[in-house]
Amino acid sequence: MTASTYPLRKYFVTLLLICISLNIWGQNSTSSTNQNALLWEISGKELSQPSYLFGTIHMIGKEDFILSDSTKAALNRSAQVTFEINMEDMTDFSKIMPLMMQAFMKNDTTLSDLLSSEEYGIVEAHFQKIGLPLVFLQKIKPMFLSAFGAEDLFSAQGNSDEVVSYEFELMKLAQDGDKNIQGLETAEFQMSMFDSIPYKVQAQMLVETIKSGNSDDQEFKKMVELYKNQDIEGMQDLMKDDQEGIGKYEELLLINRNKNWIPLMAEMMMEKPTFFAVGAGHLGGKSGVINLLQAEGYQLKPISW
């Protein structure tokens, strides 16, 4: 399935999930978690029942998708499931439409305003090659266009029909179990983060993503392998800080968000046992969710996948 034949809603949600992924995978923090685990039990600090923390990868090939019995059991033992954003909102077209409008740059800015003629030519040739005429994409924020920056968005994972979202699969299980579904952030907030990164910086990142081409595919394959090995620290160390690009925005895109989540998680866990599913890039490191919860007095125990 090509992007031009994607149903509009699925197309936009896929872009949103990928852009969320781009925000966190490249961050490099000081490691503090020694155990390889994607699933963690949260207990202590007056919790009458444990809650659970699970690290997702937002998009993965169907052949690499694993949802273990222990993960399903943890979800079943929980009274509610909480994602970065409420995934049920992403199936409501009335809520998606306003978000789609936020994908456009403000003040009539266009991509040609942000790039030299040579850079624009590189971007234009790339999008022509994948069947998306750039004339129709001129006003979309470059961060979104970066989702199509690699030689083939899903080349590392095969046909796009075979790409799976952990969030959507977990949401289906939660719905089947008649569980309450929550979000730690709103989609509007996540979209607003792109406005904190200057369009010029986003445009340069788009050019560099296109230039890197196949190397990005190899990096994504490596990331998937690390994920399957539950190596949450290795995922963070996969890429060095890019101080000329998105690396400068680590505090905005990762650290502050992690810190903001902790009191919300605490409130939810006190109310009822909760299964938290967030990008695995948020788990490890000094400023990761695991370390921050431990600093608040919670006990976190890795659960064998």
C-alpha positions in Angstrom: 0.0 0.0 0.0 1.5 3.4 -1.0 1.0 6.6 1.0 -1.3 7.9 -1.7 -3.8 5.0 -1.1 -3.7 5.1 2.7 -7.0 5.9 4.3 -6.7 9.5 5.5 -7.2 8.7 9.1 -4.7 5.8 9.2 -2.2 7.9 7.2 -2.3 10.8 9.7 -2.2 8.6 12.8 0.8 6.7 11.3 2.6 10.0 10.7 1.8 11.1 14.3 3.1 7.9 15.8 6.3 7.9 13.7 7.0 11.6 14.6 6.6 10.7 18.2 9.1 7.9 17.7 11.5 10.3 16.0 11.4 12.5 19.0 12.8 10.0 21.4 14.9 7.3 19.8 17.9 9.5 19.1 18.3 10.7 22.7 21.4 9.6 24.6 21.2 9.7 28.4 23.4 8.5 31.2 22.4 4.8 31.8 21.1 3.8 35.2 19.1 0.6 34.4 21.2 -2.5 34.3 18.5 -5.1 33.5 17.2 -5.7 30.0 13.4 -5.6 30.3 10.5 -3.9 28.6 7.9 -4.9 31.3 8.2 -3.7 34.9 6.1 -4.1 38.0 5.5 -1.0 40.0 4.9 -1.4 43.8 5.5 0.2 47.1 4.8 3.7 48.4 1.3 2.9 49.7 0.1 1.2 46.5 -2.4 -1.5 47.6 -1.9 -3.3 44.2 0.9 -3.2 41.7 0.8 -1.3 38.4 2.9 -2.0 35.3 5.1 -0.1 33.0 5.7 -1.4 29.4 8.0 0.0 26.8 6.6 0.1 23.2 8.1 0.7 19.8 5.5 2.7 18.0 5.8 1.0 14.6 7.3 -2.5 13.9 7.1 -5.1 11.2 4.4 -7.8 11.8 7.1 -10.5 11.7 8.9 -8.8 14.6 5.9 -8.0 16.7 5.8 -9.9 20.0 3.2 -9.5 22.7 4.2 -12.0 25.5 1.8 -13.8 27.8 3.4 -12.0 30.8 2.6 -8.6 29.1 -1.0 -9.7 28.4 -1.4 -11.0 32.0 -0.1 -7.7 33.4 -2.6 -5.8 31.3 -5.4 -8.1 32.3 -4.6 -7.6 36.0 -4.8 -3.8 35.6 -8.0 -1.8 35.8 -7.0 0.8 33.3 -4.5 1.2 30.4 -2.7 4.5 29.9 -0.7 5.5 26.8 1.3 8.6 26.0 -1.9 9.9 24.5 -5.4 8.4 24.7 -5.3 6.1 21.7 -9.1 6.0 21.5 -8.9 9.7 20.4 -6.9 8.5 17.4 -9.9 6.5 16.2 -12.2 9.5 16.4 -12.1 11.4 13.1 -13.8 14.4 14.7 -10.8 14.8 17.0 -8.2 14.0 14.3 -9.4 16.7 11.9 -8.3 19.6 14.1 -5.0 17.9 14.7 -4.4 17.6 11.0 -4.6 21.3 10.7 -1.8 21.6 13.2 0.4 19.7 10.8 0.7 22.9 8.7 3.2 25.6 9.2 2.1 29.0 10.4 2.3 32.4 8.7 2.1 31.0 5.2 5.6 29.6 5.5 6.5 27.1 2.8 9.3 24.6 2.5 10.9 26.6 -0.3 11.2 29.5 2.1 13.4 27.4 4.4 15.8 25.7 2.0 18.3 26.7 -0.6 17.5 25.8 -4.2 19.9 22.9 -4.1 18.4 21.6 -0.9 14.9 22.0 -2.2 15.9 20.1 -5.3 17.1 17.1 -3.2 13.8 17.1 -1.3 11.7 17.5 -4.4 13.5 14.6 -6.2 13.0 12.4 -3.2 9.3 12.9 -2.9 8.8 12.6 -6.7 10.5 9.2 -6.4 8.1 7.9 -3.8 5.1 9.3 -5.6 4.3 12.3 -3.4 4.5 15.6 -5.4 6.1 18.2 -3.2 3.8 20.9 -4.5 1.1 19.4 -2.3 3.3 19.2 0.8 4.8 22.7 0.7 3.1 23.9 3.9 3.4 20.8 6.0 5.8 21.0 9.0 9.1 19.4 7.9 9.1 17.2 11.0 6.1 15.4 9.5 7.8 15.1 6.1 10.8 13.5 7.8 8.7 10.5 8.3 9.1 9.9 4.6 12.7 10.9 4.6 14.3 7.4 4.3 14.6 5.8 0.9 11.4 3.8 1.8 9.5 4.5 5.0 8.9 0.9 5.6 11.7 -0.7 3.7 13.2 -2.0 6.9 9.9 -3.6 7.8 8.5 -4.8 4.5 5.2 -3.9 3.0 3.3 -1.2 5.0 0.3 -3.5 5.3 2.6 -5.6 7.6 3.5 -2.8 9.9 2.0 -3.0 13.4 1.5 -0.5 16.1 2.0 -1.7 19.7 -0.3 1.1 20.9 -3.2 0.0 18.7 -2.8 -3.7 19.5 -2.7 -2.9 23.3 -5.7 -0.6 22.9 -7.7 -3.5 21.3 -6.9 -5.7 24.2 -7.9 -3.0 26.6 -11.2 -2.5 24.8 -11.8 -6.3 24.7 -11.3 -6.3 28.5 -13.6 -3.3 28.9 -10.8 -1.3 30.6 -10.7 2.4 31.0 -8.2 4.0 28.6 -6.3 7.2 29.5 -3.4 9.3 28.2 -0.5 11.0 30.0 -0.6 13.8 27.4 -3.0 15.2 24.8 -2.3 14.8 21.1 -2.6 18.6 20.9 0.4 18.9 23.3 2.5 16.5 21.3 1.7 18.4 18.1 2.6 21.7 19.8 6.1 20.4 20.6 6.9 20.6 16.9 6.3 24.4 17.0 9.0 24.7 19.6 11.6 23.5 17.1 12.2 26.2 14.5 11.0 25.4 11.0 14.4 26.1 9.6 15.9 23.4 11.9 13.1 21.0 11.0 13.8 21.6 7.3 17.6 20.9 7.7 16.7 17.7 9.6 14.5 16.7 6.7 17.4 17.2 4.2 19.8 15.3 6.3 17.3 12.4 6.8 16.9 12.2 3.0 20.7 12.3 2.4 21.3 9.6 5.0 18.8 7.3 3.1 19.8 3.6 3.5 21.8 4.3 6.7 18.5 5.2 8.4 17.1 1.9 7.3 20.0 0.0 8.9 19.7 2.1 12.0 16.0 1.3 12.3 16.8 -2.4 11.8 19.3 -2.2 14.6 16.7 -0.4 16.8 14.2 -3.2 16.2 16.8 -5.8 17.1 17.6 -3.9 20.4 13.9 -3.8 21.1 13.5 -7.5 20.6 16.4 -8.0 23.0 14.7 -5.6 25.5 17.8 -3.6 25.6 16.4 -0.2 26.7 19.8 1.3 27.4 21.2 0.1 24.1 18.3 1.8 22.3 19.2 5.1 23.9 22.9 4.7 23.1 22.1 3.8 19.4 22.6 7.3 18.3 25.0 10.0 19.6 23.6 13.3 20.5 23.1 15.5 17.5 23.8 18.9 19.0 23.2 20.6 15.6 19.8 19.1 15.2 17.1 17.4 17.3 19.6 16.6 20.1 19.4 20.2 21.3 15.8 19.6 22.1 16.3 16.6 24.4 15.0 18.5 27.4 11.8 19.5 25.6 11.1 16.2 23.8 12.2 13.7 26.5 13.3 14.9 29.9 10.6 17.4 30.7 7.9 15.0 29.5 9.2 12.2 31.6 9.2 14.4 34.7 5.7 15.6 34.0 4.4 12.1 33.8 5.5 11.0 37.2 2.8 12.8 39.3 0.2 11.8 36.8 1.2 8.2 37.0 1.3 8.4 40.8 -2.3 9.7 40.9 -3.5 7.0 38.5 -1.8 4.2 40.4 -3.3 5.3 43.7 -6.8 5.3 42.1 -6.5 1.9 40.5 -3.9 -0.6 39.2 -2.7 0.8 35.8 -0.9 -0.6 32.8 1.3 2.2 31.4 2.5 1.8 27.8 5.0 4.4 26.6 7.8 4.5 24.1 10.7 2.3 25.2 13.0 5.3 24.8 11.4 6.9 27.8 12.2 4.0 30.2 16.0 3.9 30.7 18.6 6.5 31.6 19.1 8.9 34.5 16.1 10.9 33.5 14.1 7.9 32.4 10.7 6.9 33.9 12.1 3.9 35.7 14.7 6.0 37.5 12.3 8.8 38.2 9.8 6.5 39.8 12.4 4.8 41.9 13.5 8.3 43.1 10.0 8.9 44.2 10.1 5.8 46.4 8.5 3.2 44.2 9.9 -0.3 43.7 10.3 -1.4 40.1 10.9 -5.1 39.3 11.6 -6.3 35.8 9.3 -9.1 34.6 10.6 -11.7 32.2 9.1 -11.3 28.7 
